[in-house]
Amino acid sequence: MSVFDLLDVDRDLASDHAQFAEFEAGRLPDMPLGAGERHVQRAAVVGAGTTGGGIAMALVNAGIATTLIETDAAGIERGLKRIRDHYEHGVRRGRVTPEQVGRRLALIRSGVRLEDAADADLVIEAASDDLAFKRDVFRRLDSIARPGAVLAAQAAGAELDNLAGVTRRPADVIGTRFFSPAQAMRLVEVARGERTAPDVVATSMALGPRLGKIAVLTGAHAGFLAPTLFRHYNREAHFLVEDGALPHEVDGALTGLGFEMGLFALHDMAGNDVGHAARLAQRATRDAGRRWNDLILTLVEMGRLGQKSGKGWYRYEPGERKPLRDPQFEAFLVAESARLGRPRLTFTRDQILERCLYCVVNEGARLLQQGAAMRASDIDIVWLAGFGFPPAQGGPMFMADRIGLPVVAETVQQLHAQLGAWWEPAPLLLQLAREGRTFGHWQAERSKPA
């Protein structure tokens, strides 16, 4: 019996841990005494695309009057139509009543000028990934937004501090990252900057439960936890396909453990062209000494965009969303491995799960040691609420504790020897394994009063 089979024994423990992790995420032990919250009655969202529209719906669903802002009337109309279509779909499915929709739509105003955000207590930027564009938005908001308004950017770490630096009110600037679709997903990450005020942190964290979401705080100077960890998960899944596994084998191992959806089916659903420009741009600056995976770029070049084009990592019958194996594409993968000089190996289910999940545990340990994540349970809740991690497994860090950190650390060291730099063991993982302790022990010790 494998270590993953043994995980089925104590599912109630995993469920209890998930509830504990959600409660812990809301605790801010390093907040100074007397740090209150700012009043948020009206919000503004800059950007009426898919993300901005989803955030606007999350806000009005919670009864917060919201102004949706775009650069032109056509962009606003597209955004409002997307919102109306979403609500109409909800009515047809019986998820919301026409009366509720009417009340929510009545809370949405729209505009084509940043000045339309002047009366907002909270302004959320959801406009662009371009830093220069963001800087211009925050420079202008500095003189437009009312005193005391919280200015939230889709940014963390150095990028967030860069944006705060173009304003005369860096204490009001904070990072937020809503998971897409923002109106439905339960996770929002909050990132404090170097000079973010305590009451701004408290206000942003309290907004999560108000919107029916779980808010997780990221340490200053750090990027958001979710994309940082997901990159490792994504990388290893793609490397496995280059090394001999087929997409359905990787996805089958993940769903067999209890994931809601396999990674490659998820790519096809979202669209393999999502983030394509950013991936192309990263090619020029990435470390030439490391292994990189460009298969998803190749898929886009082949026109295999996913469900919307009828083919991606899988093929799809017209009008259907069920992923089907594609022998033609699988033959391409065999040829691509040969082109890259990689012999195709056979992987067991456990080997697939080890490579996809132990890399997350290893990087999670590194983030804990760096202070980017406050708690191991915060990493667990990010995966449970953001990525469909099996609730019965309690999250990757909790799962690793149950498997045993000596077992995980030994496998990580073996994979480091086999696969190189991406698998460099995190010092905290090795330390805890050597001492016979768990991430749970580490978290409990750090939570004790000084």
VENGIBEL-V312707 format. One record per helix or strand of 3 or more residues. SS is the DSSP state (alpha for helix, beta for strand). FROM is the first residue (numbers start at 1). LEN is the number of residues. If there is no record, write none. Layout:
SS|FROM|LEN  SS|FROM|LEN
//
This chain:
alpha|3|4  alpha|11|15  beta|42|5  alpha|50|12  beta|65|5  alpha|73|20  alpha|98|9  beta|108|4  alpha|114|4  beta|122|4  alpha|131|14  beta|150|4  alpha|157|9  alpha|170|3  beta|173|6  beta|187|5  alpha|198|13  beta|214|5  alpha|225|19  alpha|247|11  alpha|263|8  alpha|276|7  alpha|295|7  alpha|307|3  alpha|327|13  alpha|349|22  alpha|376|11  alpha|391|3  alpha|396|8  alpha|405|15  alpha|421|3  alpha|427|9  alpha|439|9
//
